[in-house]
Amino acid sequence: MSEGSLQEVFIKRSQQKKKTSPLNYKERLFVLTEDRISYYDYDAEKQKKKSLKGFVELEKVKCVETVTPDDGAPPERQFPFQIIYDEGPLYVFARNDVIRKQWIHSLKHMVRIFNKDQMQKYHPCFWEDGVWKCCQQAVKQAIGCRVLESRNGGFRFDGSRRTTRKPLPPTPDEDKPPRPPPPQPPQPPTTSQGMTVIAQYEYTPTTPQDLELRKDEEYTILEMSDPNWWKARDKYGKEGYIPSNYVIEGTNSLDKYDWYCKGTNRSQAEHLLKTENKDGGFLVRDSSKAGKYTVSVFTKAGGEIAGCCRHYNICTTQQGLFYLAEKHNFATIPELINYHQHNAAGLVSRLKHIVSNKAKSAPSTAGLGYGIWEIDPHHLTFIKELGSGQFGVVKYGKWQGQHDVAIKMIKEGSMSEDDFIDEAKVMMKLRHENLVQLYGVCTKQRPIYIVTEYLSNGCLLNYLRETLQSPHPVQLLEMCKDVSEGMAYLESQQFIHRDLAARNCLVDGSGTIKVTDFGLSRYVLDDEYTSSVGSKFPVRWSPPEVLNYCKFSSKSDVWAYGVLMWEIYTLGRMPYERLNNTEIVDKVSGGLRLYRPQLANEKVYSVMSSCWREKPEDRPTFQDLSASVQDLLYEMQ
């Protein structure tokens, strides 16, 4: 069999993306093709491949390496190896060392073709029960503790810095802005019977190719060639495309419960509970610590007229059982919740009333329907003006009379329109809960329109200055977390923002922060904006290498993120407010940095300051920043 088409039955360990059950080990048929590794359910008796259970694109793989087996592991789990990609480690157990070496060799060879940017350090032991067993770090994204000693992906892993670097993106004075690589290249169709998913939201088709989704009904996935739109079949045999973020795998044990409020942070949870105003109201949310969960409870038992909220982290025993305040242990989280619905057992109250955010509107889709990117302007209704910016007026409106949208009307002469239009399809594929979704463009008339997701609370800068009243420290840090996660996604897609600031973030109705206008500064035709000497250039958010050489990178975005954190903790003050642009260029290049805001403690200011290191390579990545902010949030819970 050729190197590019290996097949083997391995034991796969569950990935603990969400710690809803103890670890399990299942036989899966692994198939390595030219651009992905897929794994399938497998009938051992009939030696037959069954439904697709998952896959990893080779372009996302950061490292392939052996893992040290656990002490006392059974014979079938003596030869583990790990495939590290964006979502964490995939652990696989081979029958013997020969097969393991063959797969590691083949994977490393093929990964080099797709991804030159490999890890320099890795974890030689397993991630288990919320910690790395080798170094006891409790952050899943923590940098590895062992240096890779072999050549991998074209880089030498001997502890020294890479001698080859990605080329810096072209500077603004070049004729034509570059296009970043597509966020996720098209994948070959999955022709075998796919996984079963359950619809979390209703979806009404907007094109003849779409398939209607009915909440809580099951669908079979037929094809995943577009990461944002999957081809599916309903129970009546009808086929079409559905938004992939509207469904969950049928085996996911938490998403189907009304008390699980996915994506809800502490501030949002307290708002939900206080609005409901019921003693014993509760919900379960993701903890700030990756892979963990928190139960938030509203109580009036403390004598407070308005009531208050208590937060309990769901803990895990060494055996993988779950418990809350008292050690009443349960195999699953749903069993734990059911018990505490009838027994307080150490909590301030038993869990009496489910408080849910499931009635919220459905999440944004990548486009307004499968294949839609050019929008008919006649389908847009303009309702009110939201403001104006670098490119022109922004209005709130409706698409087809029902979908809320924001419409940016590009004034002629402000943008390199042809270049932007070429890239609009690529930008539409960027989808993250902390990015403002681009829905499409209207390019058949002038002015052209850019149609995006609408966020009801508007610009973060105005929100900080005018709406936020006596914010809790957790609320400010959650804002920073939202931005760091959106930017970590852009960083993973090799996409540079170039103009990150509070004015370029928006706030939705529940207080979630989303980054907008990413990459648009490359298309500005205004000389004052594209030159660091111009008054419109974002000097106050720019690092020395941008001010002096116009060298943009993800690390210049990191600098701007530190300034944005400063804006959040000063509730929207102007950075370096007493200096003009010329003075800022001189003083920042000479070592001046922003002071610690009164609302920021030393740990928060340390994160800010790490973004303002002189050399770009000394600054953290957004993935590092996101992990640091999550750690600080976890300390506050």
C-alpha positions in Angstrom: 0.0 0.0 0.0 1.4 3.5 -0.9 2.6 5.8 1.8 -0.3 8.2 1.0 -3.1 5.7 1.7 -2.3 3.8 4.9 -5.1 2.0 6.7 -4.9 0.4 10.2 -7.1 -0.5 13.1 -5.9 1.4 16.2 -7.2 2.0 19.7 -8.2 5.7 20.0 -8.4 7.4 23.4 -11.2 9.9 23.9 -9.9 13.5 23.6 -11.4 15.0 26.7 -12.4 18.2 24.8 -15.3 18.3 27.3 -14.8 16.3 30.4 -18.3 14.9 30.5 -17.4 11.3 31.0 -14.4 9.2 32.1 -11.7 8.3 29.6 -12.7 5.6 27.1 -10.8 3.6 24.5 -12.4 2.4 21.3 -11.2 0.6 18.2 -11.3 2.8 15.1 -10.2 2.2 11.5 -7.7 5.0 10.7 -7.2 6.0 7.1 -4.4 8.3 6.0 -5.0 10.0 2.6 -3.1 12.7 0.8 -4.5 15.6 2.9 -6.2 14.2 6.1 -6.3 11.4 8.6 -9.8 10.0 9.2 -11.1 7.5 11.6 -14.2 5.3 11.3 -16.4 3.1 13.5 -15.2 -0.5 12.8 -17.0 -3.8 12.9 -14.2 -6.2 14.1 -16.2 -9.4 13.3 -17.0 -8.4 9.7 -13.8 -6.4 9.4 -15.9 -3.7 7.9 -15.6 0.1 7.9 -18.7 1.8 9.2 -19.6 5.5 9.8 -17.0 8.3 9.9 -16.3 9.4 13.5 -13.9 12.3 12.8 -10.9 13.5 10.9 -7.9 15.9 11.1 -6.6 17.9 8.2 -2.9 17.5 7.8 -2.4 21.2 7.3 -3.5 21.6 11.0 -1.1 19.1 12.4 1.7 20.7 14.5 3.5 17.6 15.7 3.5 13.8 15.5 5.5 12.0 18.2 5.4 9.0 20.5 3.9 9.2 24.0 5.2 7.5 27.2 2.7 4.8 28.1 1.1 4.8 31.5 2.5 2.6 34.2 0.5 -0.6 34.3 -1.1 0.0 30.9 -2.5 -3.2 29.3 -0.5 -4.8 26.5 -2.8 -3.3 23.8 -1.9 0.2 25.0 1.9 -0.1 25.2 2.7 1.7 21.9 0.9 5.1 21.9 1.6 8.1 19.7 0.1 11.5 19.4 -1.1 13.8 16.6 -1.1 17.4 17.9 -3.4 19.8 16.0 -5.4 23.0 16.7 -7.9 21.3 19.0 -5.3 19.5 21.1 -3.8 16.0 21.1 -5.3 12.9 19.4 -3.9 9.8 21.2 -3.7 6.6 19.2 -2.4 3.1 20.3 -0.6 0.9 17.8 -0.4 -2.9 18.1 3.4 -2.9 18.0 6.4 -0.5 17.6 6.9 -1.4 13.9 3.4 -0.2 12.9 3.8 2.9 15.2 7.1 3.9 13.5 5.6 3.4 10.1 2.7 5.7 10.8 4.8 8.4 12.5 7.2 8.4 9.6 4.4 8.7 7.0 2.6 11.3 8.9 5.7 13.5 9.5 6.6 13.2 5.8 3.1 14.2 4.6 2.6 17.0 7.2 5.7 18.8 6.0 4.0 19.2 2.7 1.1 21.1 4.2 2.4 22.8 7.3 5.9 24.2 7.6 5.2 25.8 10.9 5.7 22.9 13.4 6.0 22.9 17.2 9.5 23.1 18.7 8.4 21.5 22.0 5.9 18.8 22.9 4.5 16.9 25.9 6.0 13.4 26.1 3.2 12.2 28.5 -0.6 12.3 28.3 -3.0 15.1 29.1 -5.3 13.6 31.7 -7.7 14.9 34.4 -6.9 18.5 33.6 -3.1 18.4 33.7 -0.1 17.3 31.7 1.3 14.2 33.5 4.9 15.1 32.4 5.1 18.7 33.8 1.9 19.1 35.7 0.9 22.2 33.8 -2.9 22.7 34.0 -3.5 24.5 30.7 -4.2 22.2 27.8 -2.6 24.7 25.3 0.5 25.1 27.5 3.8 25.0 25.6 5.5 21.6 25.6 8.2 20.7 28.2 10.5 18.6 25.9 12.4 19.9 22.9 12.0 18.0 19.7 15.4 16.7 18.7 14.8 15.7 15.1 14.2 17.7 12.0 10.5 18.2 11.3 8.8 20.4 8.8 12.0 22.0 7.6 13.0 23.4 11.0 15.7 22.3 13.4 14.4 21.5 16.8 17.6 21.7 18.9 16.4 24.4 21.3 17.7 27.2 19.1 15.4 29.7 17.3 14.4 28.9 13.8 16.7 30.3 11.2 14.1 30.4 8.6 11.1 32.7 9.2 7.9 33.4 7.4 8.2 36.4 5.2 6.8 39.6 6.6 3.5 40.6 5.0 4.0 43.4 2.3 3.9 46.9 3.6 1.0 49.2 2.8 2.9 51.1 0.1 3.0 48.1 -2.2 0.7 48.2 -5.3 -1.5 45.2 -4.4 -2.2 43.7 -1.0 -1.4 40.0 -0.6 -4.1 37.5 -0.1 -3.7 35.2 2.9 -4.2 31.5 2.3 -7.8 30.4 2.5 -8.8 29.7 6.1 -9.7 26.1 5.4 -9.1 24.7 1.9 -11.9 22.6 0.4 -11.8 18.9 1.4 -12.6 15.9 -0.6 -16.2 14.7 -0.2 -17.0 12.1 2.4 -18.8 9.5 0.5 -19.3 6.9 3.2 -22.2 7.0 5.6 -21.4 9.9 8.0 -22.0 10.7 11.6 -25.4 11.5 13.1 -26.0 15.0 14.4 -28.8 16.8 16.2 -30.1 20.2 15.2 -29.7 22.8 18.0 -31.5 25.5 16.1 -34.2 25.9 13.4 -32.8 26.8 10.0 -35.0 27.9 7.1 -33.4 27.4 3.7 -32.4 30.5 1.8 -31.2 28.8 -1.4 -32.5 25.7 -3.3 -29.4 23.8 -2.2 -30.1 24.3 1.5 -31.8 21.8 3.8 -34.3 22.8 6.5 -33.3 22.1 10.1 -35.9 21.3 12.8 -34.6 21.7 16.3 -33.8 18.4 18.1 -34.2 16.2 15.0 -31.5 13.9 13.8 -29.6 14.3 10.5 -26.9 12.2 8.7 -23.9 14.0 7.5 -23.0 13.1 3.9 -20.2 15.5 3.0 -17.9 17.9 4.8 -16.1 19.5 1.9 -16.9 23.0 3.2 -16.2 23.4 7.0 -19.0 25.9 7.4 -21.7 24.1 5.3 -22.2 20.4 5.5 -24.3 18.3 3.2 -26.8 16.3 5.2 -29.9 14.0 4.9 -33.0 14.3 7.1 -35.1 11.4 8.3 -37.4 11.8 5.2 -34.5 11.2 2.8 -34.2 14.9 1.7 -30.7 16.2 1.1 -29.1 19.6 1.2 -26.6 21.9 2.9 -26.9 23.0 6.6 -24.8 25.4 8.6 -22.3 23.2 10.5 -22.5 25.3 13.7 -26.2 24.7 14.0 -25.8 21.0 14.9 -24.0 18.8 17.4 -22.9 15.2 17.3 -25.6 12.9 18.6 -23.2 11.5 21.2 -22.5 14.9 22.9 -24.0 14.5 26.3 -24.3 18.2 27.5 -25.5 20.3 24.5 -28.9 18.6 24.5 -29.6 19.7 28.1 -31.4 23.1 28.6 -29.3 23.8 31.7 -26.1 23.8 29.7 -25.4 27.3 28.5 -22.5 26.9 26.1 -20.3 29.9 25.5 -21.8 31.8 28.5 -19.2 33.5 30.7 -19.6 34.5 34.4 -21.0 38.0 33.8 -23.5 36.7 31.3 -24.5 33.9 33.6 -25.2 36.3 36.5 -27.2 38.6 34.2 -29.4 35.6 33.1 -29.9 34.4 36.7 -30.7 37.9 38.1 -33.1 38.6 35.3 -34.9 35.3 36.0 -34.8 36.2 39.8 -35.8 32.8 41.1 -34.3 31.4 44.3 -32.4 28.2 43.2 -32.2 29.2 39.6 -29.2 27.6 38.0 -27.2 26.9 34.8 -24.1 25.0 33.9 -21.5 26.9 31.8 -17.9 26.4 30.5 -15.4 27.3 33.1 -12.5 29.7 32.4 -10.2 26.6 32.7 -10.3 24.7 29.4 -12.3 21.4 29.6 -14.0 22.2 33.0 -17.5 23.3 33.9 -19.1 25.6 36.5 -22.5 25.5 38.1 -23.9 29.0 38.7 -26.7 29.3 41.2 -28.9 32.3 42.2 -30.0 32.5 45.9 -32.0 34.8 48.1 -31.0 32.8 51.2 -28.3 35.2 52.4 -30.7 37.9 53.4 -29.9 40.1 50.4 -33.1 41.6 49.0 -31.8 41.5 45.4 -30.3 38.0 45.8 -26.8 37.0 44.8 -25.0 34.4 42.6 -22.7 31.6 43.7 -20.4 29.7 41.4 -19.3 26.1 42.0 -16.6 24.4 39.9 -17.4 20.8 38.9 -14.4 18.8 40.2 -13.1 15.5 39.2 -11.7 12.6 41.3 -8.6 10.7 40.3 -11.0 8.0 39.0 -12.7 10.4 36.7 -15.9 10.9 38.8 -17.6 14.3 39.1 -18.6 16.1 42.3 -19.5 19.6 43.6 -19.2 21.1 47.1 -19.5 17.7 48.8 -17.9 14.5 47.6 -21.1 12.9 46.2 -19.5 11.4 43.1 -21.1 10.7 39.8 -20.0 9.1 36.5 -21.5 11.9 34.4 -22.4 15.5 34.8 -26.1 15.0 34.0 -26.2 12.5 36.9 -24.6 15.1 39.2 -27.0 17.8 38.2 -30.0 15.5 38.6 -28.8 14.6 42.2 -28.4 18.3 43.2 -31.8 19.1 41.7 -33.2 17.1 44.7 -30.4 17.6 47.3 -28.4 20.8 48.2 -25.6 18.6 49.7 -23.2 21.5 50.4 -24.6 24.0 47.9 -26.3 27.2 49.0 -29.5 25.8 47.6 -30.7 22.8 45.7 -30.9 23.4 41.9 -34.6 24.3 41.7 -35.1 26.1 38.4 -33.3 25.7 35.1 -32.2 29.1 33.6 -31.3 28.7 29.9 -30.0 30.9 27.1 -31.2 28.3 24.5 -34.0 30.7 23.5 -31.4 33.1 22.1 -31.2 33.6 18.4 -29.1 31.1 16.5 -25.4 31.9 15.9 -24.2 33.5 12.7 -23.6 31.5 9.6 -20.7 31.9 7.2 -22.8 33.6 4.5 -26.6 33.8 4.4 -26.9 30.5 2.7 -24.7 27.8 1.0 -22.8 29.4 -1.8 -24.1 32.9 -1.2 -21.5 35.7 -1.2 -22.9 38.1 -3.8 -26.0 39.6 -2.3 -28.8 41.2 -4.3 -29.2 44.8 -2.9 -32.9 44.6 -3.6 -33.1 42.0 -0.8 -31.7 44.6 1.7 -33.9 47.0 3.8 -32.2 50.0 5.4 -33.7 50.9 8.8 -31.4 53.3 10.6 -27.8 54.7 10.5 -25.4 53.3 13.0 -22.5 55.6 12.3 -19.7 56.3 9.8 -16.1 55.3 9.6 -13.0 55.2 7.4 -14.9 53.6 4.4 -18.3 55.3 4.7 -21.7 55.1 6.4 -22.8 52.0 8.3 -26.5 51.2 8.5 -28.7 48.6 10.4 -31.1 46.7 8.1 -32.7 43.5 7.2 -32.0 40.9 4.6 -35.1 39.4 3.0 -37.1 41.3 5.6 -36.1 38.9 8.5 -32.3 38.7 9.1 -30.7 41.5 11.1 -27.6 42.8 9.2 -25.2 45.7 9.3 -24.5 47.3 5.9 -21.3 49.1 5.3 -21.7 51.5 2.3 -18.3 52.0 0.8 -17.7 55.6 -0.4 -16.0 55.7 -3.8 -12.3 56.3 -3.7 -11.8 55.1 -0.1 -11.0 51.5 -0.9 -9.1 49.3 -3.4 -12.4 47.7 -4.3 -11.3 45.1 -6.8 -8.7 43.6 -4.5 -11.2 43.5 -1.6 -13.8 41.8 -3.8 -11.3 39.1 -4.9 -10.7 38.3 -1.2 -14.3 38.5 0.1 -14.9 34.8 -0.5 -11.8 34.0 1.6 -12.8 36.3 4.4 -16.4 34.9 4.5 -14.9 31.5 5.5 -13.5 33.0 8.7 -16.0 32.0 11.3 -15.5 32.3 15.1 -17.9 33.3 17.9 -15.6 36.3 18.7 -15.4 37.6 15.1 -18.0 39.7 13.4 -19.2 37.5 10.6 -19.0 38.7 7.0 -22.1 37.6 5.2 -21.4 38.8 1.7 -21.0 41.8 -0.6 -23.0 43.8 -3.1 -20.6 44.6 -6.0 -22.9 45.0 -9.0 -23.5 48.7 -8.3 -21.7 51.6 -6.8 -21.2 52.2 -4.0 -20.5 48.6 -3.1 -21.9 47.2 0.2 -20.3 45.0 2.7 -23.0 43.0 4.6 -22.1 41.7 8.1 -23.6 40.4 11.3 -25.4 43.0 13.3 -24.5 43.5 17.0 -27.0 45.5 19.0 -24.7 47.1 21.6 -22.5 48.7 19.0 -18.8 49.8 19.3 -16.8 48.6 22.3 -15.2 52.0 22.7 -18.6 53.7 23.1 -19.8 50.8 25.3 -16.9 51.3 27.6 -17.4 55.1 27.8 -21.1 55.4 27.9 -22.8 52.1 28.9 -20.6 50.2 31.3 -21.3 51.2 34.9 -19.1 50.1 37.8 -17.9 46.9 36.0 -16.8 43.9 38.0 -13.1 42.9 37.5 -14.3 39.6 36.0 -16.4 41.4 33.4 -13.4 43.4 32.2 -11.2 40.3 32.0 -13.9 38.4 30.1 -13.9 41.2 27.5 -10.2 40.7 27.1 -10.7 37.0 26.9 -13.3 37.4 24.1 -10.9 39.5 22.0 -7.9 37.2 22.6 -9.9 34.1 21.4 -11.0 35.9 18.3 -7.5 37.0 17.6 -6.0 33.6 18.4 -8.3 32.2 15.6 -7.2 34.8 13.1 -3.6 34.1 14.1 -4.2 30.3 13.5 -5.5 31.2 10.0 -2.4 33.4 9.3 -4.6 36.5 9.1 -3.3 39.8 10.3 -5.7 42.5 11.5 -3.5 45.6 11.3 -5.9 47.9 13.1 -7.0 46.2 16.3 -8.5 48.6 18.8 -11.6 49.1 20.9 -13.2 51.1 18.1 -12.9 48.0 15.9 -14.7 45.7 18.2 -18.4 45.3 18.7 -20.6 44.2 21.5 -23.6 41.9 21.1 -26.8 41.9 23.1 -25.4 39.6 25.8 -22.2 41.5 26.2 -19.9 39.2 24.1 -17.1 41.1 22.3 -16.4 40.4 18.7 -13.6 41.7 16.5 -14.5 43.4 13.3 -12.8 45.0 10.2 -10.0 42.5 10.3 -7.6 43.0 7.3 -9.6 45.9 5.8 -6.8 48.4 6.4 -4.9 46.8 3.6 -7.5 48.2 1.1 -7.5 51.8 2.3 -6.5 54.3 -0.4 -6.1 57.2 2.0 -2.4 58.2 2.2 -2.8 59.6 5.8 -4.1 56.2 6.9 -1.5 54.0 5.1 1.5 56.1 6.2 2.8 56.2 9.8 3.2 59.9 9.5 -0.4 60.5 8.7 -2.8 61.7 11.4 -5.3 58.8 10.7 -2.7 56.1 11.1 -3.3 54.1 14.3 0.0 55.3 15.9 -1.3 54.9 19.5 -1.8 51.1 18.8 1.4 50.5 16.8 4.7 48.9 17.9 8.1 50.3 17.0 8.6 48.0 13.9 5.4 49.3 12.4 6.0 53.0 13.3 9.5 52.9 11.9 9.4 50.3 9.1 5.7 49.5 8.5 6.4 45.8 9.3 3.1 44.2 10.2 2.7 40.7 11.6 0.6 38.8 14.2 3.1 40.2 16.8 2.2 43.8 15.8 -1.5 42.7 16.4 -0.3 41.4 19.9 1.1 44.9 20.7 -2.3 46.5 19.7 -4.1 43.9 21.8 -2.1 45.1 24.9 -3.3 48.7 24.1 -6.8 47.4 23.7 -6.6 45.8 27.2 -5.5 49.2 28.5 -8.5 50.8 26.8 -10.8 48.3 28.5 -9.3 48.8 32.0 -9.4 52.6 31.6 -13.0 52.4 30.4 -12.1 53.9 27.0 -9.5 56.5 27.7 -7.2 57.6 24.8 -3.8 56.0 25.0 -0.9 58.5 25.5 -3.6 61.1 25.7 -1.2 64.0 26.3 1.1 63.2 23.4 0.7 63.9 19.7 1.6 61.3 17.0 5.1 62.6 16.4 5.9 62.5 20.2 4.5 59.0 20.5 6.7 57.7 17.7 9.8 59.1 19.3 8.9 58.1 22.9 7.6 54.6 22.2 10.6 53.8 20.0 12.7 55.0 23.0 11.0 52.7 25.5 7.9 54.5 26.8 5.0 52.3 27.7 1.5 52.9 29.0 1.0 53.1 32.8 -1.0 50.5 34.8 -4.7 51.5 34.9 -6.3 51.8 38.3 -8.7 48.9 37.6 -6.0 46.5 36.6 -4.1 44.5 39.2 -0.4 43.6 38.8 -1.2 40.2 37.2 -3.4 41.8 34.5 -0.9 44.6 33.9 1.8 41.9 33.5 -0.2 40.4 30.6 -0.6 43.8 29.1 3.1 44.6 29.4 4.1 41.3 27.8 2.5 42.5 24.6 4.7 45.6 24.6 8.1 44.0 24.5 10.6 45.7 22.1 11.3 42.6 19.9 8.4 41.1 18.2 9.7 37.5 18.7 9.7 38.2 22.5 6.0 38.9 22.6 3.5 36.1 23.4 1.2 34.6 20.8 -2.5 35.1 21.0 -2.9 31.5 22.0 -0.5 32.2 24.9 -2.5 35.4 25.8 -5.8 33.6 25.7 -4.4 30.9 28.1 -3.0 33.5 30.5 -6.3 35.4 30.6 -8.2 32.2 31.2 -5.9 31.3 34.1 -6.6 34.7 35.7 -10.3 34.3 35.3 -10.1 30.8 36.8 -8.3 32.3 39.9 -11.3 34.8 40.3 -13.9 32.0 40.4 
